[in-house]
């Protein structure tokens, strides 16, 4: 049984026993939390359950998430939420009073064995989170269970008192099985392995990659076009992670993303800002040394950075890198993007052999694909 099936089985078990009325599952975006909750809802069978997905748009005003929850889940709870919204800015919401009233109405509306499922609970407005978490922790002994999913549970989080189950990225064997399942029969093992390498073990990312590959690509007949093209959800998530970088750091990362490897001096200008940016990126692990080269260790981050730029901008970056790169094999790779006469396919094969002979497998494979 894989790790996610174990979590689903555990959730179904505790909701049956109703020993733990409030449970939260945590994990990064794309880890498959929503799928787990859907499997739990399906596994409940005829037992009454309600599933609600939070919307970040609902996080901007008092108790908007709670109102939407009642509407979306058709919970017929006659509670006038508006009377708990403060009339003046800065005044607090009466969390306790609202939670107590909802609990009383719940007990008169929901039958024992009911399960309330809330996906992305941390996207709700703060007041709704306080009320819902307070309500959920007081369901003990009622026979009503509550399951929520969040990105992370911090020490000062309103969800910290819940029993937490962490959803981690898929391990390699799980990821391989998942790719093979999505790709279907005939998927080439090396294609499956490539998707796994780019996915960071996140099911959502795997699904997006597989969806973008043609049948011929999945079977290894046509080139994959490396780096793999990420889906919109993955790009949005990685963009949020990259938002912490300075303008100089992002510029260095964007140049480094043009190939699996880069010469350090080719991705920095003579300006001090770029050199300092590279040093910071190396210190923080965004970029790593690999022999005489540097690389972005996360293939997924590199993929997002690469495809974020327009074709013209990518061509300009390849032009800049080719002019500053001293290694002929890497220069040939960049030159192949600049025009038909810039790099003959035979020179690319020779360049690939050169990289492979030094153990730079990723760069060698990408040049062969380019050829």
C-alpha positions, 0 to 999 in steps of 0.5 A: 500500500502506498503512502497516500492509500495509508493516509486515506485508510487511516482517515476512514478508520478514525472517522468511523470510530469518531475518536479524533473529531478534528484531523488536518492533513498538511503538505506542499501545493501539488502533493495530492491533498485534494485527491486524498480528500476526494478518495476519503469522501468516496470511501465514506459511501452512504455516510453523510459527508460534505466537501468544500474547497476554500478560495483565496478570493474569499480571504479578504473580508470577515467570515466570507469563507464561513459563509461560502462554506455553508453555501457550497456544502448545502449545510442547512444551518440557520445562523445569521453570520452577519450579526457577528461581523463588527460594525466598525473597522478594527473591532473583533469578531465574536468567534466564541459566540459564533462557534457556539451557535453553529455547534448547537445548530450542527448537532440538530442538523447533522446525524452522527457519522457525518464528516465535514471535509474542508480543502485548503483551509488556510486560504480562508479569511482569518476569522473563518479559520478561528471559528471553524477550528474552534468548532471542529475541536469541540465536536468530540463525543458528537459523532461528527468528524472534521477533516481539513487540509492546509499547506503547513501547520505552524506552532501558532496556527489555529490548526496546531491543536488538530491531529496532523497527518503529513502528506510528503512528495512521492518517493521514487518508486511511487512516482514511477508507478504514478507516471506509468499509470497516467502515461498508459501502456507503451510509455518508454521507461526513460521517458517515465524516469525523465518525468519523475526527475522533473516533478519533485515527486509532486503528483499534480506536477507529474500529471501536468507534465504527462498531459503535455506530452504527445503519445509519440513522446511518451513512447520515446519516438519523438524528442521530449523537448527539454526542459519539460514544459510545466503546467500553469499550476506548477508555474504559479507555485514556483513563481511564488517561491522565486518571488523572494529573489532580488532582481539581480538574483533572478537575472542570474537564475534566468541565464543559468536556466538556459542549459543544464550547466553554465560557466559561472562567468557566463551568467554574471556581468562585470557588475558587482551586483551580479557577482554578489547575486551568484554568491548568494544563490550558491550560499542559499542552494538555489544554484550549485557547483558541478565541477567547473560549471554551475547548475540549478539543482531543481530541474523543476525550477529550471524548467519554469524559469526557462519557459517563462521567457518568450522565444525571442528572449530565450534566443537573446539569452542563448546569444549572450551566453554563447558570446561569453562561454569558453567551452566549445561543447556548451557554446555549440549547444547555445549556438544551435538556438541561433540559426540553422548554420550556427551548429551542425547536428554532427557537432552537437553529437560530438558535444554530447559525447564530450559532456557524457565522457566527463559524466555530465549526463543531463547536459549530454542528453539535452544536447542529443535531444537538441540534435 
